[in-house]
Amino acid sequence: MNLSDVVTNLTPEMKASGVILISLLIGSFLNVVILRFPIMLFRSWKRDLEEMPENLPDHPALKDLSKPYNLLKPDSHCPKCGAPVRAWQNIPVLSWVLLRGKCASCSTRIGLRYPAVEIATALFSAALLLVYPWGWQLAAMLIFTWMLIAMSVIDIDHQILPDTMTLSLMWLGLLINSQGLFTDLESAVYGAAAGYLSLWSVFWLFKLLTGKEGMGYGDFKLLAALGAWLGVQNLLLIILLSSVVGAVVGIAGILILGRDRNLPIPFGPYLAAAGWITALWGDDISRQYLGMMGIH
């Protein structure tokens, strides 16, 4: 019996458990990416650019560029006391619970976001099983979901969407749709182009009218990536969903939390959420909307 036969014979519960366990591990890795990748990018900027962006984080790796800093080095450690994180202290979610959210050496608080990212990664990955059968579409959507989670949290933290991530996601979408996995290649190419140009046009129109920049170039590239994955036919739904969710959250933040309305709001997480929802339930949402409008 080969591996494919073994997988075929697994029960749905066993498959779901496997996806959840793997996704918890991926979530743990995404925490590393979310923490370190922006710092790696800032280090590169600091080496190459004469003018640095304002409000860079106060991080030791930005003060001493001679020491290696990447996704593998240095080893995981407490940022406060420098104690290494042991293997048993790095088990997704469980270690955080056993340590009661504190460093084992100095009792410094470990942010709730670490297990939250791991749990969210597992839940969103498991949700894919409700829509996609076991196969290449599911595998591709898992990668799609994991990359969107990482980019969303990075954008929340630093208000950047790294080109390495957005463009990689776009090219991957074009490659998988060269085989028609989610849409035909023509729709994927037009989706990438229209996704970029639509937000690029809004950006320049807003800037001409107000003299301000309403969004970043990373948002253009992220929508281009979503268009490459889901096709030009889904772009309007993604834009509408992201705009509605962004407006609701933004207004709630101002009215309930007293957020300064002049503070910029990262748009990447709303685009990512809208793209993910469209990937799972876009057809159903469109049918419901057209039915409400009396269009069949």
C-alpha positions, 0 to 999 in steps of 0.5 A, a space after each residue: 500500500 502506497 502513501 496515496 492509498 493510506 491517505 485515501 483510507 483515512 476517515 474525515 476526522 483523521 484528515 481534519 485532525 492532521 490538518 489541524 495539527 500541521 496548521 498549529 505547527 505552521 502557526 508557530 512558524 508564522 509567529 517567527 515570520 511575523 516577528 523576524 521578517 519585518 526586522 530583516 527587511 528593516 536591516 536591509 533598508 538600513 544597509 542600503 538606504 540613506 533615508 530610513 523610514 520613521 518609527 522603526 521598532 527599537 530592536 537589538 537586531 537593528 542596532 548591530 547589523 554585524 550579527 546574523 538575523 534571519 528566520 533561523 538565527 539566532 535561536 529562539 530566546 526570551 527577548 528580556 533575559 536571553 534564555 533559550 526557548 527549549 523544545 518543550 517550551 515551543 509546543 504550539 498553544 500547549 507550552 503557552 498554557 503550561 508556562 502560564 504565558 510567562 518566560 520560564 526563566 524570568 517570568 516576563 509575559 509572553 504575549 497572548 498573540 502567539 497562541 492566538 496566531 497558532 489557533 487562528 491558523 488551525 481554525 482557518 485551515 480546518 474551515 477549508 475542509 468544509 469547502 474543498 475536497 482532499 486534493 491539490 485545491 485544498 493544499 494550495 488553499 492552505 498555503 494561500 491562507 497561511 500567507 494571508 495570515 502572516 501578511 495581515 499581522 505584519 501589516 497590523 504591526 508595521 503597516 507594510 506588506 513586503 514585496 517578497 510575500 505579495 509578489 510570491 503569492 501573485 506568481 504562485 497564483 498565476 502558476 497554479 492557475 496555468 493548470 486551471 486549479 481555481 480559474 483559467 489562466 486568462 482570468 488569472 492574468 487579467 485579475 492580477 493586472 486589474 487588481 493592481 490597476 484598480 487600487 493604483 487608480 484609487 490611490 492617485 485619484 485620492 492623492 490628486 484630490 486631497 494631497 494625501 496617500 490613502 493606501 500603500 503600494 503593498 495593497 495594490 500588490 496584494 489585490 493583484 495576488 488575490 486576482 491571480 488566485 481567484 480571477 478577475 470575476 471575483 475582484 469586485 466582490 473582494 473590493 466591496 467586502 474589504 471596503 465594508 469591513 474596513 469601514 465598519 471596523 474603522 468607524 467602530 474604532 473611532 466611536 467605541 475605542 476613541 481612535 484618532 481618525 487621522 491615524 492610518 488604518 492598514 488595509 491589508 488585513 481587510 483585503 486578505 479577509 475579503 479574499 479568503 472569504 471569497 475563496 470559500 464562499 464567493 459564489 454563494 455570496 454572489 448568488 445571494 446578492 443577485 437573488 436579493 436584487 431580483 437577478 437570476 
